[in-house]
Amino acid sequence: MPRSAELATRKRSVVVTGAGGGIGSCLAADLARYGYRVLAVDRSADALAVLSQVAEREGLAIDPLVADVGSEEAVEAAFEQLAGWDEPLLGSVLCAGYTLRSPLLDTSMAQFAGLAAANFAGVFLCLRETGAALRRTGLGGAIVAISSINAIRTLPAQPVYSAMKAATESLVAAAALEFGPFGVRVNSVAPGAITTAMNPDLDEHHPARDLIPLRSVGVPEDLTGPVRFLLSNESGYVTGATLVVDGGLIHTR
C-alpha cells in the first residue's frame, strides 16, 4: 500500500486552539465527527465544558484542555500530552484569538499586548510545536491557521487586530517554506463576516449583508469544509496558501 494511502486509513489526532469559541468549537466538533481525535484547547473552562457536553452526547473523541496558547509553557505541555496518544498527530487548526474595535490612537499598550499574545504569539508557538512534533514522527501533516480578510484589506476600526492577522499570514508562508521539506503543509483560511459571540451584531439584518455578493453573513459551519480540505490529502499539493471564505466581501471593500 502506498504510504499516503496507508496514512489515510489510520486515525490521527488534531489540535484545535480556541476550541471554546464559535469557530473553534464548531471546527473541533466537525473534525471529531469525521473521525479525528481532537485535543481541544481553550483558556475558558466554561466554554470547553459546553463542547464536552456535545462530545459526550454524540460520542465524539474530544479531549478538552484548559490552557493559554500565549504561554510557551502551556503550549509545550499540550504537545507533550499528545506524545502518549495512540493516534499519531496530523496537525493543528489555530483558531485562538479575539478582536478589538479601537482606533490606533486610542489603543493602549496593554490592549496591544493582549491582542499580540492571543492572536500572534499563540500562532507562533503552536506552529513551532506542531512542526517540531511532525518532524519527529516523519508522517507528514498539515496546519491551518484561521486568519481574516482584515489581513488582506485592513479595517480602520480594527487596526491592531488586522495587523496581527497580517503577521499570521506572513508566518504561515514562512512555515510553509520551512516545513515543506519534511512533508508538512501550512495554510490559512481567511473568513469574512462570520456570526459568533465575538461578532454578535452580525446577523441577517446587519448592513454588511447588502455588501456581500452572496447576500448573507457567514456562520462557523461555512468554515468546516475548507478546513477539512486543507487538512486532508485532497489538498496534498497546497501549501503557503490563503483560502478566503467571505461570500465575496473582500472584493467590495
C-alpha positions as a Markdown table, in Angstrom:
| # | Residue | x | y | z |
|---|---|---|---|---|
| 1 | Met | 0.0 | 0.0 | 0.0 |
| 2 | Pro | 1.4 | 3.5 | -0.9 |
| 3 | Arg | 2.4 | 5.5 | 2.2 |
| 4 | Ser | -0.2 | 8.2 | 1.5 |
| 5 | Ala | -2.9 | 5.6 | 1.3 |
| 6 | Glu | -1.8 | 3.9 | 4.4 |
| 7 | Leu | -1.8 | 7.1 | 6.4 |
| 8 | Ala | -5.3 | 7.9 | 5.1 |
| 9 | Thr | -6.6 | 4.7 | 6.7 |
| 10 | Arg | -5.2 | 5.5 | 10.1 |
| 11 | Lys | -7.0 | 7.5 | 12.7 |
| 12 | Arg | -5.0 | 10.6 | 13.5 |
| 13 | Ser | -5.2 | 13.4 | 16.0 |
| 14 | Val | -5.6 | 17.2 | 15.5 |
| 15 | Val | -5.1 | 20.1 | 17.9 |
| 16 | Val | -7.7 | 22.8 | 17.8 |
| 17 | Thr | -6.9 | 26.0 | 19.6 |
| 18 | Gly | -9.6 | 28.5 | 20.6 |
| 19 | Ala | -11.9 | 25.5 | 20.7 |
| 20 | Gly | -14.3 | 27.1 | 23.1 |
| 21 | Gly | -15.2 | 29.9 | 20.7 |
| 22 | Gly | -17.8 | 29.9 | 18.0 |
| 23 | Ile | -15.5 | 29.0 | 15.1 |
| 24 | Gly | -13.1 | 26.8 | 17.1 |
| 25 | Ser | -15.9 | 24.8 | 18.8 |
| 26 | Cys | -17.6 | 24.2 | 15.5 |
| 27 | Leu | -14.4 | 23.0 | 13.9 |
| 28 | Ala | -13.4 | 20.8 | 16.8 |
| 29 | Ala | -16.8 | 19.0 | 16.7 |
| 30 | Asp | -16.7 | 18.7 | 12.9 |
| 31 | Leu | -13.3 | 17.2 | 12.8 |
| 32 | Ala | -14.2 | 14.7 | 15.6 |
| 33 | Arg | -17.3 | 13.7 | 13.6 |
| 34 | Tyr | -15.0 | 13.0 | 10.7 |
| 35 | Gly | -13.0 | 10.5 | 12.8 |
| 36 | Tyr | -10.1 | 12.6 | 14.1 |
| 37 | Arg | -9.2 | 12.6 | 17.8 |
| 38 | Val | -9.2 | 16.2 | 18.8 |
| 39 | Leu | -7.2 | 18.0 | 21.6 |
| 40 | Ala | -9.5 | 21.0 | 22.2 |
| 41 | Val | -7.5 | 23.8 | 23.7 |
| 42 | Asp | -9.0 | 27.0 | 25.2 |
| 43 | Arg | -8.4 | 29.2 | 28.2 |
| 44 | Ser | -12.1 | 29.1 | 29.2 |
| 45 | Ala | -13.1 | 26.1 | 31.2 |
| 46 | Asp | -16.7 | 27.0 | 30.9 |
| 47 | Ala | -16.6 | 27.2 | 27.1 |
| 48 | Leu | -14.8 | 23.8 | 26.9 |
| 49 | Ala | -17.5 | 22.3 | 29.2 |
| 50 | Val | -20.1 | 23.2 | 26.6 |
| 51 | Leu | -18.0 | 21.4 | 23.9 |
| 52 | Ser | -17.5 | 18.4 | 26.2 |
| 53 | Gln | -21.3 | 18.1 | 26.5 |
| 54 | Val | -21.6 | 18.0 | 22.7 |
| 55 | Ala | -18.8 | 15.4 | 22.6 |
| 56 | Glu | -20.5 | 13.2 | 25.3 |
| 57 | Arg | -23.9 | 13.5 | 23.6 |
| 58 | Glu | -22.5 | 12.4 | 20.2 |
| 59 | Gly | -19.8 | 10.1 | 21.3 |
| 60 | Leu | -17.0 | 12.2 | 19.9 |
| 61 | Ala | -13.3 | 11.8 | 20.6 |
| 62 | Ile | -12.6 | 15.3 | 22.0 |
| 63 | Asp | -10.2 | 15.8 | 24.9 |
| 64 | Pro | -10.6 | 19.3 | 26.4 |
| 65 | Leu | -7.5 | 21.1 | 27.8 |
| 66 | Val | -7.7 | 24.4 | 29.6 |
| 67 | Ala | -4.6 | 26.4 | 28.5 |
| 68 | Asp | -3.5 | 29.8 | 27.3 |
| 69 | Val | -1.8 | 29.5 | 23.9 |
| 70 | Gly | 0.1 | 32.7 | 24.6 |
| 71 | Ser | 2.1 | 30.8 | 27.2 |
| 72 | Glu | 5.1 | 28.9 | 26.0 |
| 73 | Glu | 5.0 | 26.6 | 29.0 |
| 74 | Ala | 1.3 | 25.8 | 28.4 |
| 75 | Val | 1.7 | 25.1 | 24.7 |
| 76 | Glu | 4.7 | 22.9 | 25.2 |
| 77 | Ala | 2.8 | 20.9 | 27.9 |
| 78 | Ala | -0.1 | 20.4 | 25.5 |
| 79 | Phe | 2.1 | 18.9 | 22.8 |
| 80 | Glu | 3.9 | 16.7 | 25.3 |
| 81 | Gln | 0.4 | 15.3 | 26.2 |
| 82 | Leu | -0.1 | 14.2 | 22.6 |
| 83 | Ala | 3.1 | 12.1 | 22.7 |
| 84 | Gly | 1.2 | 9.5 | 24.8 |
| 85 | Trp | -1.7 | 9.2 | 22.3 |
| 86 | Asp | -2.2 | 6.1 | 20.1 |
| 87 | Glu | -3.4 | 8.3 | 17.3 |
| 88 | Pro | -0.4 | 10.0 | 15.5 |
| 89 | Leu | -0.6 | 13.7 | 15.1 |
| 90 | Leu | -1.9 | 15.0 | 11.8 |
| 91 | Gly | -1.6 | 18.7 | 12.6 |
| 92 | Ser | -3.3 | 21.7 | 14.1 |
| 93 | Val | -6.1 | 24.2 | 13.5 |
| 94 | Leu | -5.2 | 27.5 | 15.1 |
| 95 | Cys | -8.4 | 29.5 | 16.0 |
| 96 | Ala | -7.5 | 31.2 | 19.2 |
| 97 | Gly | -7.8 | 34.9 | 19.3 |
| 98 | Tyr | -10.1 | 37.9 | 19.7 |
| 99 | Thr | -10.8 | 41.2 | 18.1 |
| 100 | Leu | -10.6 | 44.8 | 19.3 |
| 101 | Arg | -12.5 | 47.7 | 17.8 |
| 102 | Ser | -10.4 | 50.6 | 18.7 |
| 103 | Pro | -8.6 | 53.4 | 16.6 |
| 104 | Leu | -4.9 | 53.2 | 16.7 |
| 105 | Leu | -4.7 | 56.5 | 18.7 |
| 106 | Asp | -7.0 | 55.1 | 21.4 |
| 107 | Thr | -5.3 | 51.7 | 21.8 |
| 108 | Ser | -3.3 | 51.2 | 25.0 |
| 109 | Met | -0.1 | 49.1 | 25.3 |
| 110 | Ala | -2.0 | 46.7 | 27.5 |
| 111 | Gln | -4.6 | 46.2 | 24.8 |
| 112 | Phe | -1.9 | 45.7 | 22.2 |
| 113 | Ala | -0.1 | 43.2 | 24.3 |
| 114 | Gly | -3.2 | 41.2 | 24.9 |
| 115 | Leu | -4.0 | 41.0 | 21.2 |
| 116 | Ala | -0.4 | 40.1 | 20.4 |
| 117 | Ala | -0.4 | 37.2 | 22.9 |
| 118 | Ala | -3.7 | 35.7 | 21.8 |
| 119 | Asn | -3.6 | 36.4 | 18.0 |
| 120 | Phe | 0.0 | 36.1 | 17.2 |
| 121 | Ala | 2.2 | 34.6 | 19.9 |
| 122 | Gly | -0.2 | 31.7 | 20.1 |
| 123 | Val | 0.1 | 31.1 | 16.4 |
| 124 | Phe | 3.9 | 31.2 | 16.6 |
| 125 | Leu | 4.1 | 28.8 | 19.5 |
| 126 | Cys | 1.6 | 26.3 | 18.1 |
| 127 | Leu | 3.2 | 26.4 | 14.6 |
| 128 | Arg | 6.6 | 25.8 | 16.2 |
| 129 | Glu | 5.4 | 22.9 | 18.4 |
| 130 | Thr | 3.3 | 21.3 | 15.7 |
| 131 | Gly | 6.1 | 21.5 | 13.2 |
| 132 | Ala | 8.6 | 20.0 | 15.6 |
| 133 | Ala | 6.3 | 17.2 | 16.6 |
| 134 | Leu | 5.6 | 16.3 | 12.9 |
| 135 | Arg | 9.2 | 16.4 | 12.0 |
| 136 | Arg | 9.9 | 13.9 | 14.8 |
| 137 | Thr | 7.2 | 11.4 | 13.6 |
| 138 | Gly | 8.1 | 11.7 | 9.9 |
| 139 | Leu | 4.5 | 11.1 | 9.0 |
| 140 | Gly | 3.8 | 14.4 | 7.4 |
| 141 | Gly | 0.8 | 16.5 | 8.2 |
| 142 | Ala | -1.0 | 19.9 | 7.8 |
| 143 | Ile | -1.5 | 23.1 | 9.8 |
| 144 | Val | -4.4 | 25.5 | 9.2 |
| 145 | Ala | -4.4 | 29.0 | 10.8 |
| 146 | Ile | -7.6 | 30.9 | 10.9 |
| 147 | Ser | -6.8 | 34.4 | 9.6 |
| 148 | Ser | -9.1 | 37.1 | 8.4 |
| 149 | Ile | -9.8 | 39.1 | 5.3 |
| 150 | Asn | -8.7 | 42.0 | 7.5 |
| 151 | Ala | -5.2 | 40.7 | 6.9 |
| 152 | Ile | -5.6 | 41.5 | 3.3 |
| 153 | Arg | -7.6 | 44.6 | 3.4 |
| 154 | Thr | -7.4 | 46.4 | 6.8 |
| 155 | Leu | -10.4 | 47.7 | 8.5 |
| 156 | Pro | -9.7 | 51.2 | 10.1 |
| 157 | Ala | -11.8 | 50.3 | 13.1 |
| 158 | Gln | -9.6 | 47.2 | 13.8 |
| 159 | Pro | -6.0 | 48.3 | 13.0 |
| 160 | Val | -4.1 | 46.2 | 15.6 |
| 161 | Tyr | -6.2 | 43.1 | 15.0 |
| 162 | Ser | -5.8 | 43.5 | 11.3 |
| 163 | Ala | -2.0 | 43.8 | 11.7 |
| 164 | Met | -1.9 | 40.7 | 13.9 |
| 165 | Lys | -3.7 | 38.7 | 11.2 |
| 166 | Ala | -1.4 | 40.1 | 8.5 |
| 167 | Ala | 1.5 | 38.9 | 10.7 |
| 168 | Thr | -0.1 | 35.5 | 10.9 |
| 169 | Glu | -0.3 | 35.3 | 7.1 |
| 170 | Ser | 3.4 | 36.1 | 6.8 |
| 171 | Leu | 4.3 | 33.5 | 9.4 |
| 172 | Val | 2.1 | 30.9 | 7.6 |
| 173 | Ala | 4.1 | 31.5 | 4.4 |
| 174 | Ala | 7.4 | 31.2 | 6.3 |
| 175 | Ala | 6.4 | 28.0 | 8.0 |
| 176 | Ala | 5.3 | 26.5 | 4.7 |
| 177 | Leu | 8.7 | 27.1 | 3.3 |
| 178 | Glu | 10.4 | 25.7 | 6.4 |
| 179 | Phe | 8.2 | 22.7 | 7.0 |
| 180 | Gly | 7.6 | 21.6 | 3.4 |
| 181 | Pro | 10.8 | 19.6 | 3.1 |
| 182 | Phe | 9.6 | 17.2 | 5.8 |
| 183 | Gly | 6.1 | 16.8 | 4.4 |
| 184 | Val | 4.1 | 19.3 | 6.4 |
| 185 | Arg | 1.8 | 21.8 | 4.7 |
| 186 | Val | 0.8 | 25.1 | 6.2 |
| 187 | Asn | -2.1 | 27.2 | 5.0 |
| 188 | Ser | -4.6 | 29.7 | 6.3 |
| 189 | Val | -8.3 | 30.3 | 6.0 |
| 190 | Ala | -9.4 | 34.0 | 5.9 |
| 191 | Pro | -13.1 | 34.4 | 7.0 |
| 192 | Gly | -15.1 | 37.4 | 6.3 |
| 193 | Ala | -18.2 | 38.5 | 8.3 |
| 194 | Ile | -19.0 | 35.5 | 10.5 |
| 195 | Thr | -21.6 | 35.4 | 13.2 |
| 196 | Thr | -20.1 | 34.4 | 16.5 |
| 197 | Ala | -20.2 | 35.6 | 20.1 |
| 198 | Met | -17.2 | 37.8 | 19.2 |
| 199 | Asn | -19.4 | 39.5 | 16.5 |
| 200 | Pro | -22.9 | 39.3 | 18.0 |
| 201 | Asp | -24.2 | 42.1 | 15.8 |
| 202 | Leu | -23.6 | 40.2 | 12.6 |
| 203 | Asp | -26.9 | 38.8 | 11.7 |
| 204 | Glu | -29.2 | 38.7 | 8.7 |
| 205 | His | -30.3 | 42.3 | 9.4 |
| 206 | His | -26.7 | 43.7 | 9.5 |
| 207 | Pro | -26.0 | 46.3 | 6.8 |
| 208 | Ala | -22.9 | 44.3 | 5.8 |
| 209 | Arg | -25.3 | 41.7 | 4.3 |
| 210 | Asp | -26.1 | 44.0 | 1.4 |
| 211 | Leu | -22.4 | 44.5 | 0.6 |
| 212 | Ile | -21.7 | 40.7 | 0.4 |
| 213 | Pro | -22.2 | 39.4 | -3.2 |
| 214 | Leu | -23.8 | 36.2 | -1.8 |
| 215 | Arg | -26.2 | 38.4 | 0.3 |
| 216 | Ser | -25.7 | 36.6 | 3.6 |
| 217 | Val | -23.3 | 36.8 | 6.5 |
| 218 | Gly | -21.4 | 33.7 | 7.3 |
| 219 | Val | -21.7 | 31.2 | 10.1 |
| 220 | Pro | -18.9 | 29.0 | 11.6 |
| 221 | Glu | -20.2 | 26.0 | 9.7 |
| 222 | Asp | -19.1 | 27.7 | 6.5 |
| 223 | Leu | -15.5 | 27.1 | 7.5 |
| 224 | Thr | -15.7 | 23.4 | 8.2 |
| 225 | Gly | -15.4 | 22.2 | 4.6 |
| 226 | Pro | -12.4 | 24.5 | 3.8 |
| 227 | Val | -10.6 | 23.5 | 6.9 |
| 228 | Arg | -11.2 | 19.7 | 6.3 |
| 229 | Phe | -10.0 | 20.2 | 2.8 |
| 230 | Leu | -6.7 | 21.8 | 3.8 |
| 231 | Leu | -6.1 | 19.1 | 6.4 |
| 232 | Ser | -6.8 | 16.3 | 4.0 |
| 233 | Asn | -4.9 | 14.6 | 1.2 |
| 234 | Glu | -7.2 | 16.3 | -1.2 |
| 235 | Ser | -5.1 | 19.4 | -0.8 |
| 236 | Gly | -1.8 | 17.5 | -0.9 |
| 237 | Tyr | -0.1 | 20.0 | -3.2 |
| 238 | Val | -1.4 | 23.1 | -1.5 |
| 239 | Thr | 0.9 | 25.0 | 0.9 |
| 240 | Gly | 1.6 | 28.6 | 1.8 |
| 241 | Ala | -1.9 | 29.5 | 0.5 |
| 242 | Thr | -4.8 | 31.5 | 1.9 |
| 243 | Leu | -8.3 | 30.3 | 1.2 |
| 244 | Val | -10.7 | 33.3 | 1.5 |
| 245 | Val | -14.2 | 32.3 | 2.8 |
| 246 | Asp | -16.2 | 35.5 | 2.8 |
| 247 | Gly | -19.0 | 35.3 | 0.3 |
| 248 | Gly | -17.1 | 37.7 | -1.9 |
| 249 | Leu | -17.0 | 40.6 | 0.6 |
| 250 | Ile | -13.3 | 41.3 | 0.1 |
| 251 | His | -14.0 | 42.5 | -3.5 |
| 252 | Thr | -16.5 | 45.1 | -2.3 |
| 253 | Arg | -14.4 | 46.8 | 0.4 |
